[in-house]
Structures are given as C-alpha cells and as structure tokens.
Amino acid sequence: MKKKVAIVRCAAYGTEEAYGSVKRAVDLLGGLKGFVKPGERILLKPNLLAPKPPEAAVTTHPAVVGALIRLVKEAGATPVVGDSPGLGSARKAAEKSGVLGACEREGAAFMEFKEVVLKENTAGHTFKRFEVAREALDVDGIINIPKLKTHAQMLLTMGVKNVFGCVPGKLKPQWHLSAGVDSTYFGAMILDLYLCLNPRLTVMDAVTAMEGNGPGSGTPRDLGLLFASADAIAMDTVAATLLGARLRDIPIHRAASLRGIKETEAKNVDIVGAMPEKVKDFRFPPIMDTNFTARLPYFIDRPLRRALTSRPHITHSSCTLCNVCVETCPAEIMERSDRITIDYDRCIRCWCCQEMCPHGAISSKEGWMKRILPGL
C-alpha cells in the first residue's frame, strides 16, 4: 500500500488559520486519534536550531507547534515539547522563536534534552546503537514538526533530518566528525536514527520555508504549504520534488534509495489534499560532494578535492569574531586571530560552522572547477 502524504495550503501563521490547516492535513490522514491514544504522553519535536525570531524561518513556527499541542490535548493525550540545538540552550531558542510562548498559552510543558542514554538499534542497517536524549525516549510516541529549509551538507533539512535533534547538542559534533567527510554516510546515520525513533507522525512547516544559505542564515521563502505524513521519507520525497531538487543530491534520500526503500520514488507515494505546482527558482546551496577522491594519492587528492568540492567561506566583513564557529568545529581546524581562518586541507565539510554562525557570515562556496564545469 502506498504511503499517504497530505498537502494543505496555509497562507499565513494566524493562530486559528494555522490550527485549521494543521487539522485538515492530519484529518486527510485519518485524524490525530489514529496516531495518539487518550492518556498517552506525546513528544512534539520542532526544529529549534537557534534563538531566532519566527520571521527568520530558522525554527518551526510557534503557530504550527501550538496547533499540534491543541490537537494532542483534544485527542486526550498529554503533549510535551522538546529539542536540543547544536549549540546553546533549547529554552533560549524556544523563547526567542515564540515556541515557549505557544507552550505556555496552550498548556504544554517544555523540556530540554539533557540526559544521554544508549539506545540499541539492532534492526539498524549501518548503526546498531545511538546515544540519544532520555527525554525523547521516556514518552509514548513522537510527533515530528520540522521546518522546510535548505542545508549546506544535506541540501535540504526536512522530516527525516529533524530527528537529529534527539541527539543532545554536545554529541552532535562527534557524529559530524565521524561522518562529516562522506555526506552519504552521514545521511545513512540520520536515516537509521529516524527509523530507530520511528515518529508516529510528521507535520512539516513550509508556510514560510528557507532557501539559499540554510539552515541558519538563509532567506525566508513563502510557500504557503503544510505537509503531513506517517512516513517522513515519503513526505520528504514529495516536498523535495515540488522544490525541483534532484533527489540523488540529497544524501538521506540517496542512502534510503540504496537500501531499496520504495518511498524514495514519487510513484510509490499517494498525495492527498492540495496539488500545488512545482516551486519556481528555489535557491539551493551548492552541493556538498562526498569524498570521492579518497582513493587517489594524496598529492592528487588534495588539489582535486579543493577544486571540485564546496567549502565553507567566511565573509570577513560580516564576521564579528564571536568565536562560535571555532568552538563548534568538530575537527578543530578553525583558528581566531585578527580574523577566522580555516585549514581547508583538514576540513571535513561538515558545515557545523555555517550552521551555527549567528551572523550569517559563513556560506558555501563551490570549488573553482565546479564553477566553470557546473555539470560535474
């Protein structure tokens, strides 16, 4: 049976408009009572990447989170909201983004992910265990609430990628260090984590998405859409196709396709609700190539890799020398003096610096050969 993906139009983030649109999307899948039972404790997992206001489109909009809090309570369950950003406090991010206010208005507890536990994943394809937040496990089920954004390493961050927030922030750099060089390997890890945690439902905020230099410093792009599905792989396939992305350029999708997961093909997905036209001229970041030159001799690999692969680029006129990128870098190849420098020969292209930069001073720049031969 084909997995259903609901698409609903939502023109604005008004509280009642968002509630009505989210409810319509979930009703197209059979209603929330098909995902939540009375008396259960349900984690609502938004994207709280950084303490940015909702209009920046960095975080899941509080109106969407608030709508799901209401729906979970109406189903007789107890909602709790939580996340773990890569740097800093989830509570600060929730406060700045308006999500904490939505929790207070709708009567839901907010929690930070702090305690680390080992989660066995014997059914995993590549990764057989994960260190995740106990708070994400001590619930009856998870509703995943991502924000549709570009992402320098993953091309797009959507439903499957959003579960990475269940890994406490202090552990994220370790995963980037071990998997950063090969984006497909990193995508396989995210895919295993998603299948391990198995959210019951994913509702994606694409009313205002992000294009360009995502996930933290891109440009808001109004799409006026909400997506929902019990299967985030299917949902991501539909959303990426609507944006005009080449699916093979999305590492998580590539990993799922290599495993034969049929929801990576649009023909195996059933779209219900709105049927919007493809988005025109959506701006993606330069593709983060995998380390395909790894088997070449070092004296060939180094110049070829720099010519072909995208790399973090610092706009020094925008840099405030706040040192966040240096502290975030898992490979420890960034230094601060009178300006920030990067040792590109040792850079693993994990894009943690670009993702965490609070001033948008780091972007993705293609290698010179990619610029003159864009079809590579």
BELZIJO-V837537 format. One record per pair of residues at least 6 apart in sequence whose ideal C-beta (glycine too) atoms are under 8 Angstrom apart, sorted by sequence separation. I is the first residue (numbers start at 0). GAP is how many residues later the second one is. D is the distance in whole Angstrom. If there is no record, write none. Layout:
<<I:GAP:D> <I:GAP:D>>
This chain:
<<10:6:7> <25:6:5> <28:6:8> <35:6:6> <51:6:4> <71:6:8> <72:6:6> <83:6:6> <92:6:8> <93:6:4> <94:6:8> <102:6:7> <120:6:6> <121:6:6> <135:6:7> <149:6:6> <150:6:4> <178:6:5> <179:6:6> <211:6:4> <212:6:8> <228:6:4> <240:6:7> <246:6:5> <247:6:6> <261:6:4> <262:6:6> <333:6:6> <334:6:5> <369:6:6> <9:7:6> <51:7:6> <53:7:5> <71:7:4> <82:7:5> <102:7:5> <120:7:5> <148:7:7> <149:7:8> <153:7:6> <178:7:4> <210:7:6> <211:7:5> <227:7:7> <239:7:6> <246:7:8> <255:7:8> <256:7:4> <292:7:8> <293:7:7> <333:7:7> <368:7:7> <9:8:6> <49:8:6> <53:8:6> <81:8:7> <84:8:5> <119:8:7> <120:8:6> <147:8:7> <148:8:5> <163:8:7> <166:8:7> <209:8:4> <210:8:6> <226:8:5> <255:8:5> <292:8:5> <295:8:7> <325:8:5> <333:8:5> <334:8:8> <353:8:4> <25:9:8> <48:9:5> <49:9:7> <90:9:7> <93:9:7> <119:9:5> <120:9:6> <147:9:8> <209:9:7> <247:9:8> <324:9:6> <325:9:7> <332:9:6> <333:9:8> <352:9:5> <353:9:7> <48:10:6> <68:10:5> <82:10:7> <99:10:6> <118:10:7> <146:10:8> <147:10:6> <150:10:7> <175:10:7> <178:10:5> <209:10:6> <210:10:4> <236:10:7> <239:10:6> <246:10:8> <325:10:5> <332:10:4> <353:10:7> <9:11:4> <46:11:8> <47:11:5> <67:11:7> <82:11:8> <98:11:8> <117:11:6> <118:11:5> <145:11:7> <174:11:7> <208:11:7> <209:11:7> <226:11:7> <252:11:6> <292:11:5> <341:11:8> <8:12:7> <9:12:8> <46:12:6> <47:12:7> <68:12:7> <117:12:8> <118:12:7> <145:12:6> <207:12:5> <208:12:5> <226:12:6> <292:12:5> <7:13:5> <45:13:7> <46:13:5> <80:13:7> <117:13:6> <118:13:5> <145:13:5> <207:13:7> <208:13:8> <239:13:7> <322:13:6> <332:13:4> <350:13:7> <7:14:8> <45:14:4> <116:14:7> <174:14:6> <207:14:5> <208:14:5> <235:14:8> <290:14:7> <325:14:7> <332:14:6> <115:15:5> <116:15:7> <143:15:6> <145:15:7> <146:15:8> <206:15:7> <207:15:7> <292:15:7> <320:15:6> <324:15:6> <330:15:6> <7:16:5> <64:16:6> <93:16:6> <115:16:7> <116:16:8> <145:16:4> <206:16:7> <235:16:7> <236:16:7> <330:16:7> <7:17:4> <115:17:7> <116:17:5> <144:17:8> <205:17:5> <206:17:6> <235:17:7> <246:17:7> <330:17:5> <5:18:8> <6:18:8> <45:18:8> <80:18:7> <114:18:7> <115:18:7> <118:18:7> <143:18:6> <206:18:7> <320:18:7> <329:18:7> <5:19:5> <45:19:5> <90:19:7> <113:19:7> <114:19:4> <143:19:6> <205:19:4> <206:19:7> <288:19:6> <320:19:7> <330:19:7> <333:19:6> <5:20:7> <7:20:7> <112:20:3> <114:20:7> <116:20:7> <205:20:6> <232:20:8> <288:20:5> <318:20:7> <329:20:6> <43:21:6> <90:21:6> <113:21:7> <204:21:7> <205:21:6> <287:21:7> <288:21:7> <318:21:6> <5:22:4> <80:22:5> <89:22:4> <112:22:5> <203:22:7> <287:22:5> <329:22:6> <5:23:6> <88:23:7> <89:23:7> <111:23:8> <112:23:6> <202:23:7> <203:23:4> <232:23:6> <286:23:7> <315:23:5> <328:23:6> <3:24:7> <43:24:6> <110:24:5> <202:24:7> <203:24:7> <285:24:4> <315:24:8> <327:24:5> <328:24:6> <3:25:6> <43:25:7> <201:25:8> <202:25:5> <240:25:5> <284:25:8> <313:25:8> <327:25:6> <163:26:6> <166:26:7> <201:26:7> <236:26:6> <313:26:5> <78:27:8> <80:27:6> <152:27:8> <162:27:7> <165:27:7> <200:27:7> <201:27:6> <236:27:6> <324:27:8> <43:28:7> <79:28:6> <80:28:7> <81:28:7> <83:28:7> <200:28:8> <201:28:8> <232:28:6> <236:28:7> <237:28:7> <313:28:7> <324:28:4> <327:28:5> <78:29:5> <79:29:5> <80:29:5> <81:29:4> <82:29:8> <83:29:4> <153:29:7> <160:29:6> <163:29:7> <200:29:6> <201:29:8> <233:29:4> <236:29:6> <41:30:5> <79:30:7> <80:30:7> <81:30:7> <82:30:7> <83:30:8> <135:30:4> <152:30:6> <159:30:6> <162:30:6> <199:30:7> <201:30:4> <232:30:5> <311:30:6> <79:31:6> <81:31:6> <159:31:6> <162:31:5> <165:31:6> <203:31:6> <232:31:7> <237:31:6> <310:31:8> <324:31:7> <153:32:8> <230:32:6> <236:32:6> <323:32:5> <324:32:6> <68:33:7> <72:33:7> <132:33:6> <152:33:7> <153:33:7> <198:33:7> <201:33:6> <205:33:7> <237:33:6> <310:33:6> <323:33:6> <58:34:7> <64:34:5> <68:34:7> <72:34:7> <131:34:5> <132:34:7> <159:34:5> <162:34:5> <233:34:8> <241:34:6> <243:34:6> <323:34:6> <41:35:5> <43:35:5> <45:35:7> <47:35:4> <49:35:6> <61:35:7> <72:35:8> <131:35:6> <132:35:5> <158:35:8> <203:35:7> <233:35:5> <242:35:8> <243:35:6> <311:35:7> <35:36:6> <40:36:7> <41:36:7> <42:36:8> <43:36:7> <44:36:8> <46:36:7> <48:36:6> <61:36:4> <65:36:4> <69:36:6> <130:36:7> <131:36:8> <153:36:8> <162:36:7> <241:36:6> <242:36:5> <243:36:8> <310:36:6> <321:36:7> <37:37:7> <38:37:7> <39:37:4> <40:37:5> <41:37:5> <42:37:6> <43:37:5> <44:37:7> <45:37:6> <47:37:5> <48:37:7> <49:37:8> <50:37:7> <59:37:8> <60:37:8> <61:37:5> <64:37:5> <68:37:4> <129:37:7> <130:37:8> <240:37:8> <241:37:6> <244:37:8> <250:37:8> <311:37:8> <321:37:7> <324:37:6> <36:38:8> <37:38:3> <38:38:7> <39:38:7> <41:38:7> <42:38:8> <43:38:8> <44:38:6> <49:38:7> <50:38:8> <58:38:4> <64:38:8> <68:38:7> <193:38:6> <243:38:6> <248:38:5> <305:38:6> <310:38:7> <31:39:5> <35:39:4> <36:39:7> <37:39:6> <38:39:8> <40:39:7> <42:39:6> <57:39:7> <59:39:7> <61:39:6> <62:39:7> <65:39:7> <68:39:5> <193:39:8> <242:39:5> <244:39:7> <250:39:8> <305:39:8> <309:39:7> <311:39:7> <319:39:6> <31:40:7> <35:40:8> <36:40:7> <58:40:7> <61:40:4> <65:40:5> <130:40:6> <161:40:8> <308:40:6> <318:40:7> <12:41:7> <35:41:5> <50:41:5> <51:41:8> <242:41:8> <311:41:5> <317:41:6> <319:41:7> <21:42:6> <31:42:7> <32:42:5> <47:42:5> <50:42:5> <190:42:8> <311:42:5> <317:42:6> <318:42:4> <17:43:7> <31:43:5> <49:43:6> <52:43:6> <53:43:6> <158:43:4> <301:43:6> <317:43:4> <18:44:8> <22:44:7> <48:44:7> <50:44:7> <51:44:6> <52:44:7> <53:44:5> <17:45:4> <21:45:4> <25:45:7> <47:45:4> <50:45:4> <51:45:6> <52:45:7> <158:45:6> <315:45:8> <16:46:8> <17:46:6> <20:46:8> <21:46:6> <47:46:6> <50:46:7> <157:46:6> <314:46:5> <18:47:7> <313:47:6> <314:47:8> <12:48:5> <14:48:6> <17:48:7> <18:48:4> <22:48:6> <313:48:5> <314:48:7> <13:49:7> <17:49:5> <21:49:7> <47:49:6> <83:49:6> <224:49:7> <312:49:7> <12:50:4> <311:50:5> <312:50:5> <12:51:8> <14:51:7> <18:51:6> <47:51:6> <81:51:8> <224:51:6> <311:51:8> <312:51:7> <14:52:8> <18:52:8> <112:52:8> <115:52:6> <311:52:7> <312:52:4> <45:53:6> <81:53:6> <112:53:7> <114:53:8> <310:53:7> <311:53:8> <81:54:7> <113:54:7> <309:54:5> <310:54:6> <112:55:5> <115:55:7> <141:55:6> <143:55:4> <309:55:6> <112:56:8> <141:56:8> <142:56:6> <145:56:7> <147:56:6> <222:56:7> <309:56:5> <310:56:7> <141:57:4> <142:57:6> <143:57:7> <144:57:8> <146:57:7> <147:57:7> <156:57:7> <309:57:7> <140:58:8> <141:58:6> <142:58:5> <143:58:4> <144:58:6> <145:58:5> <146:58:5> <147:58:4> <156:58:5> <308:58:5> <79:59:7> <125:59:8> <140:59:5> <142:59:8> <143:59:7> <144:59:7> <145:59:7> <146:59:8> <307:59:5> <142:60:7> <144:60:7> <148:60:6> <149:60:6> <288:60:8> <306:60:5> <309:60:7> <126:61:8> <131:61:8> <135:61:7> <147:61:4> <148:61:4> <149:61:6> <151:61:8> <190:61:6> <220:61:7> <287:61:6> <305:61:6> <306:61:6> <307:61:5> <308:61:8> <125:62:5> <126:62:6> <129:62:8> <146:62:7> <147:62:7> <149:62:6> <151:62:7> <189:62:5> <220:62:8> <304:62:8> <306:62:4> <307:62:6> <76:63:8> <124:63:7> <125:63:7> <129:63:6> <146:63:7> <149:63:7> <150:63:5> <151:63:8> <186:63:8> <287:63:7> <306:63:8> <43:64:7> <149:64:3> <150:64:5> <186:64:3> <190:64:5> <218:64:7> <126:65:4> <131:65:7> <148:65:4> <149:65:7> <185:65:6> <186:65:4> <189:65:8> <190:65:6> <124:66:8> <125:66:6> <126:66:7> <129:66:6> <148:66:5> <186:66:8> <124:67:6> <183:67:5> <186:67:6> <187:67:4> <123:68:4> <149:68:5> <158:68:8> <182:68:4> <186:68:4> <190:68:8> <307:68:7> <148:69:6> <158:70:8> <161:70:8> <183:70:5> <71:71:7> <120:71:6> <123:71:7> <183:71:6> <210:71:5> <211:71:5> <213:71:7> <122:72:7> <123:72:6> <159:72:5> <210:72:4> <212:72:6> <122:73:8> <158:73:3> <159:73:6> <210:73:7> <211:73:7> <157:74:7> <158:74:8> <183:74:8> <67:75:6> <120:75:4> <147:75:7> <158:76:5> <159:76:6> <287:76:7> <67:77:6> <118:77:6> <157:77:7> <158:77:5> <157:78:4> <284:78:8> <285:78:5> <147:79:8> <284:79:5> <285:79:7> <64:80:6> <84:80:7> <155:80:8> <285:80:4> <63:81:6> <83:81:6> <87:81:8> <157:81:6> <82:82:5> <83:82:7> <86:82:6> <157:82:7> <83:83:7> <85:83:5> <155:83:8> <83:84:5> <84:84:6> <155:84:6> <285:84:7> <59:85:5> <83:85:5> <59:86:7> <60:86:8> <85:86:5> <145:86:8> <59:87:5> <85:87:8> <155:87:7> <58:88:6> <143:88:6> <57:89:7> <155:89:6> <56:90:7> <154:90:6> <44:91:7> <57:91:8> <147:91:6> <160:91:6> <42:92:8> <56:92:7> <159:92:5> <42:93:6> <154:94:5> <155:94:6> <154:95:5> <42:96:4> <153:96:7> <154:96:7> <41:97:6> <44:97:6> <153:97:6> <40:98:5> <41:98:6> <42:98:7> <44:98:7> <46:98:7> <152:98:8> <153:98:6> <40:99:5> <41:99:5> <42:99:5> <43:99:5> <44:99:5> <45:99:4> <46:99:5> <39:100:4> <41:100:7> <42:100:7> <44:100:6> <45:100:8> <46:100:4> <39:101:6> <41:101:6> <43:101:6> <45:101:8> <46:102:8> <36:103:8> <35:105:7> <182:105:5> <184:105:8> <34:106:7> <182:106:8> <183:106:6> <35:107:8> <182:107:5> <34:108:7> <181:108:5> <180:109:8> <181:109:5> <46:110:7> <180:110:5> <180:113:8> <46:115:6> <44:117:7> <47:117:7> <44:118:7> <46:118:7> <44:120:6> <44:121:7> <155:128:8> <154:129:6> <154:130:7> <154:132:7> <149:133:7> <151:133:5> <154:133:7> <124:134:6> <149:134:6> <150:134:7> <151:134:8> <153:134:8> <67:135:6> <149:135:5> <152:135:5> <151:136:6> <216:137:7> <215:138:8> <63:139:7> <215:139:5> <214:140:6> <215:140:7> <216:140:6> <63:141:5> <212:141:7> <215:141:7> <215:142:8> <216:142:8> <63:143:7> <216:143:3> <60:144:5> <215:144:7> <59:145:5> <216:145:8> <60:146:7> <216:146:8> <60:147:7> <212:147:7> <179:150:7> <212:150:5> <56:151:5> <179:151:7> <212:151:7> <56:152:7> <57:152:7> <54:153:8> <56:153:5> <176:153:4> <44:154:7> <175:154:5> <176:154:6> <172:155:7> <172:156:8> <173:156:7> <57:157:7> <172:157:4> <57:158:6> <151:158:7> <151:160:8> <56:161:7> <63:162:7> <56:163:4> <35:164:7> <51:164:8> <55:164:7> <56:164:8> <185:164:8> <34:165:5> <54:165:7> <34:166:5> <48:166:6> <49:166:6> <182:166:8> <48:167:6> <180:167:5> <179:168:4> <180:168:7> <31:169:8> <179:169:6> <179:170:3> <176:171:7> <28:172:8> <175:172:7> <179:172:8> <176:173:7> <175:174:4> <25:175:7> <175:176:5> <25:177:7> <24:178:6> <172:179:6> <171:180:8> <21:181:6> <17:189:8> <12:194:6> <11:195:7> <12:195:8> <34:195:7> <10:196:8> <152:196:7> <9:197:5> <152:197:6> <152:198:4> <28:199:6> <151:199:4> <27:200:7> <28:200:7> <150:200:8> <24:201:5> <28:201:7> <24:202:7> <25:202:6> <151:202:5> <152:202:8> <24:203:4> <151:203:7> <21:204:6> <150:204:8> <20:205:5> <21:206:8> <151:212:5> <10:213:5> <9:214:6> <8:215:6> <9:215:7> <8:216:6> <9:216:5> <7:217:7> <8:217:8> <6:218:6> <7:218:5> <6:219:7> <6:220:6> <7:220:8> <5:221:7> <4:222:6> <5:222:4> <4:223:7> <5:223:7> <4:224:4> <3:225:6> <2:226:6> <3:226:7> <4:226:8> <2:227:7> <2:228:4> <4:229:5> <3:230:8> <4:230:5> <2:231:4> <6:231:7> <4:233:5> <86:237:7> <86:240:8> <86:241:6> <85:242:7> <28:243:8> <27:244:5> <27:245:5> <24:248:7> <23:249:7> <2:260:5> <4:264:6> <6:264:6> <2:265:8> <3:265:8> <4:265:7> <5:265:8> <6:265:8> <7:265:5> <8:265:5> <1:266:6> <2:266:6> <3:266:5> <4:266:5> <5:266:5> <6:266:5> <7:266:6> <85:266:7> <1:267:6> <2:267:7> <3:267:8> <4:267:7> <5:267:5> <6:267:5> <8:267:7> <1:268:4> <3:268:6> <6:268:7> <6:269:7> <85:269:7> <86:269:5> <85:270:6> <48:306:7> <49:306:7> <49:308:7>>
